[in-house]
Amino acid sequence: MSYYQYPQNPYQRPPESAGLSTASLVLGILSLLGFSVIILVPLAGVITGHLAYRREPASRGLCLAGLITSWIGLALAILGYALAIWFFWAMSTGFGYGSYYDDVIFSLGFLH
């Protein structure tokens, strides 16, 4: 009979990587710093954040921070694109002065 004690768990699991969570946080911070003009940056942050939320349960806080910053960056990007489209539309119509509708009315002779 041997009195030598064997280790309880000879195999240890490798630590889980937090690569997707870190990528989501980095992309979220970049989208808040102004890279949301390229709409792919916050969109990639949202996608990697949701993937990390399911695959990496040990780093939920990191991927949650990445998700929040990416969603805010995506909202700012959509708002910025909407304002730019409105601005260029308003500039093309002259902010209501000399628009196409006014030109048609004056050319028909209704408001001379």
PEDA-V469680 format. One record per helix or strand of 2 or more residues. SS is the DSSP state (A for helix, B for strand). FROM is the first residue (numbers start at 1). TO is the last residue. If there is no record, write none. Layout:
# PEDA-V469680
ss=SS from=FROM to=TO
ss=SS from=FROM to=TO
This chain:
# PEDA-V469680
ss=A from=19 to=32
ss=A from=35 to=37
ss=A from=40 to=55
ss=A from=57 to=96
ss=A from=100 to=108
